Amino acid sequence: MANTTIVQLPYLELDNQGAQVRFELTQSQHILGRDHNRCDLCVPETWKVISGCHAVIKRVESGYQIFDGDGQNPSTNGLFLGQTRITSTDGYHLQNKTLIRIGQNPKNQIQLIYRNPALVEPVTTDLLTPQAIALDSARFSQQPIVIGRDPNANFQLDSPIVSRRHALVIEQPNQGYVIQDCSANGIFANGQKVNGSIALNEGLLLNIGPFTLLVEQEQLKLVDAGTQIRLDATQLVRKVKDQTGAERRLLDDISLAIEPGQFVALVGGSGAGKSTLMRTLLGIEPITAGKVLLNGNDLHSNFNIYRNQIGYVPQDDIIHRDLTVTEVLTYAAQLRLPPDANLRHVVETTLEQIEMGPRRHVLVSQLSGGQRKRISIGVELLADPKLFFLDEPTSGLDPGLDKKMMQLLRKLADQGRTIILVTHATSNINLCDRIAFLGFGGRLCYFGPPQAAGDFFEIQGDFADIYNELEKGEDSVQHWANRYYQSKQYQQYVTAHLSLNASATRFKQTPNRAKPSPIQQIRLLVQRYTQLILRDRVSLLLSMLTAPIGIMLILLANQDQQPLVTGSEADPNLAGLALKVLFVFTCAAIWIGLAGSLQEIVKEKAIYTRERLVNLGIPAYISSKVMVLGGLAIVQTGLMCLVVLIGFEAPTPEFIPWALGLSITSWLTIVSSFSLGLMVSSLVKNASQANSALPLLLLPQIIFSGVLFESVGIAKAIGWLMLSRWSIGAYGALVNINAMIPAPTTLPDGSQLKMPISTSSVYEANWSNLMTNWGVLLIMIVIYLSVASYIQKRKDLL
Ligand SMILES: Nc1ncnc2c1ncn2[C@@H]1O[C@H](COP(=O)(O)OP(=O)(O)OP(=O)(O)O)[C@@H](O)[C@H]1O
């Protein structure tokens, strides 16, 4: 009996939402598509995601190679391996059981699988069984389906930004299956932030951390694990008006396609628009025209979904210098990750990644510039972002450190991250996969491998020569930009890779941002701020001792007099002296309040901006400042009052004990001053402006307090705006200044002898006047802090 050999042919299997077709590969070349005239592998006409001529499959020595489109022009919806686009030029060598996706919208994607039954050992890139869970398993087990990072979760989503028990799926009598949010970073359903819970209707698309899940056929399916991010930018234009009102283009029609895992450098002369382009790709710069797509989704309208998944290291360090490396990373992890995250593990892994383990206990201020940059990178790596932007991370580093930094970034890209950096240092640029050369006016003059840039510019020298070529003037830039758009490099590195027909308009409304618990944030920020203040011992000591020392100096100057108590007879000189003493109390309290707060917001501007972009809440931020400075003010008040109580004979106000009244007035004065200081700190641009503001803030407080000059007319009205006026009013009421001033003496001619000081309603010694003064100080505190919060809000990039 003759042996019959069954030849097992390789085949393509296409799956369109459950409808399947299969094509055996028998020829040396096949064409896949909807067009019956041009294709031999024809899919049903209704499969609109597939182009007329969508892919060419060519036999090569050891199997088949697939090319996008008709081999020359790319298809509309593309072929994707993960998030990497297969091109019409390079193609992709088909591996057994590899899953290729057609289109980027999970709701109408078609899956293409190549199978070669002749291969005994299938290759292990098995993406064929995407994770899925039947919704009715919640009913059968009578338990909710737990979705989260926990290894015991029914549906495990392993990412540091996913909570252990992130969400629960339960069956509800009227709604069917619903998903309940139990997380810190939230759930987005069809692009909208879920408040509480939402019904799991067919076709609902969920975003949980970097993961995308789809409700399909009574199942919850993982359609994208978010391990790869591709970036497509098309025809980006950014126009601004200059000071004369003339229009200026900062970005001029820039298109780029960056594949997952690519390391891309944006280079070009100073002012060419590199940072503007990077900020646009990052989603924080407005654009006049064009689109930026991340995995096919419009970045600008879906920014809140991507907020936690994008790493961004700005030019300024985003770390506090008075913390150790471990402290910086731990606080950042606590702020950015869910409260149940394994912080120790995340911090250890990050330290390893940035190779800073041996320096973990060193203060950031004692690190070199390059090491500090590594820590900033580490802060961003905590959330394991797959898309990473760095603005001049190597500026100011010596050549050795520059090389190390570039090697570190290369390593991070090799782990699957897409990395985009702006740089001026080109000596290690060959480590990048792509280089984008920008010319003045934000024009793209080259985008491709760095090794091929010399050929394109016909320059044999180094990159400096390309810089010089583009610096020759506007004409030169225009020449190279035009030439690039007409070049085969543009076709090969931009057109063939661009993927623009994805689900950019998938979600109509801009989703809200996820809001982590403000209590948790306040606790953390208070802890970090307290630690920072305690680290700077000299400043702390000075802020504690300034007021007590000032008051001791008064004691020294007035050794024999007791200015705060009325003697047996009213004495206008004593009243004057008492006012001077109380004025020093007010000034000392204002001084320490302002001096301790004017730098506090502006000095951490870069850190604030970055943390705000992730998830920092403004009320939590301002509250943490107020709580720590308010606590400090209690100690300052205590020390100040102690010296007053020891050094001066105490007056005896009838309506409140002196010590209590003195303490409350001093504390309110310090708090209102630091609130004013925080407001100004949020307004100024840098620390030196904050320093210069101090005398400007103090002078009106002194002049319009009503002590040095009598307040009449406009001066009186201005005085009402000064916290010194209300502080001295409260002190004066407690001491009863008016009682120290004798009644005016009537002269024989009937006229009255003018006293050097006259009584004033400001110092009326009664409860209602005291409460008015305190009340106004409280109102001022509320106003200053509200303005500070408003100014901080206005700084929002998005
Ligand atoms: N919002 C804006 N309004 C007006 N002009 C702007 C704005 N942002 C940037 N520019 C201008 O656009 C040009 C490009 O700025 P950008 O910072 O992107 O350049 P760059 O290539 O990163 O420069 P450098 O290497 O010096 O940092 C500069 O001339 C800058 O002054």
The ligand as an SDF file (V2000), in Angstrom:
LIG
                    3D

 31 33  0  0  0  0  0  0  0  0999 V2000
    4.1410   80.6340   23.3330 N   0  0  0  0  0  0  0  0  0  0  0  0
    5.0190   81.2420   22.5240 C   0  0  0  0  0  0  0  0  0  0  0  0
    4.7690   82.4480   22.0030 N   0  0  0  0  0  0  0  0  0  0  0  0
    5.6300   83.0630   21.1900 C   0  0  0  0  0  0  0  0  0  0  0  0
    6.8250   82.5480   20.8360 N   0  0  0  0  0  0  0  0  0  0  0  0
    7.1550   81.3430   21.3440 C   0  0  0  0  0  0  0  0  0  0  0  0
    6.2760   80.6250   22.2140 C   0  0  0  0  0  0  0  0  0  0  0  0
    6.8790   79.4630   22.5380 N   0  0  0  0  0  0  0  0  0  0  0  0
    8.0600   79.4500   21.9160 C   0  0  0  0  0  0  0  0  0  0  0  0
    8.2290   80.5760   21.1890 N   0  0  0  0  0  0  0  0  0  0  0  0
    9.3580   80.8960   20.3230 C   0  0  0  0  0  0  0  0  0  0  0  0
    9.4640   79.8450   19.3890 O   0  0  0  0  0  0  0  0  0  0  0  0
   10.8050   79.5870   19.0550 C   0  0  0  0  0  0  0  0  0  0  0  0
   11.0920   78.1240   19.2700 C   0  0  0  0  0  0  0  0  0  0  0  0
   11.1510   77.8780   20.6470 O   0  0  0  0  0  0  0  0  0  0  0  0
   11.6330   76.4960   21.2370 P   0  0  0  0  0  0  0  0  0  0  0  0
   11.8210   76.6570   22.7030 O   0  0  0  0  0  0  0  0  0  0  0  0
   10.7140   75.4320   20.7910 O   0  0  0  0  0  0  0  0  0  0  0  0
   13.0240   76.3180   20.5230 O   0  0  0  0  0  0  0  0  0  0  0  0
   14.1610   75.2640   20.7460 P   0  0  0  0  0  0  0  0  0  0  0  0
   14.5180   74.7400   19.4340 O   0  0  0  0  0  0  0  0  0  0  0  0
   13.7600   74.2820   21.7740 O   0  0  0  0  0  0  0  0  0  0  0  0
   15.3100   76.1940   21.2990 O   0  0  0  0  0  0  0  0  0  0  0  0
   16.4660   75.9230   22.3750 P   0  0  0  0  0  0  0  0  0  0  0  0
   17.3240   74.8690   21.7980 O   0  0  0  0  0  0  0  0  0  0  0  0
   17.1710   77.2320   22.4520 O   0  0  0  0  0  0  0  0  0  0  0  0
   15.7850   75.5160   23.6420 O   0  0  0  0  0  0  0  0  0  0  0  0
   11.6380   80.5060   19.9230 C   0  0  0  0  0  0  0  0  0  0  0  0
   12.0090   81.6000   19.1590 O   0  0  0  0  0  0  0  0  0  0  0  0
   10.6940   80.9230   21.0160 C   0  0  0  0  0  0  0  0  0  0  0  0
   10.9960   82.1930   21.4900 O   0  0  0  0  0  0  0  0  0  0  0  0
  1  2  1  0
  2  3  1  0
  2  7  2  0
  3  4  2  0
  4  5  1  0
  5  6  2  0
  6  7  1  0
  6 10  1  0
  7  8  1  0
  8  9  2  0
  9 10  1  0
 10 11  1  0
 11 12  1  0
 11 30  1  0
 12 13  1  0
 13 14  1  0
 13 28  1  0
 14 15  1  0
 15 16  1  0
 16 17  2  0
 16 18  1  0
 16 19  1  0
 19 20  1  0
 20 21  2  0
 20 22  1  0
 20 23  1  0
 23 24  1  0
 24 25  2  0
 24 26  1  0
 24 27  1  0
 28 29  1  0
 28 30  1  0
 30 31  1  0
M  END
$$$$
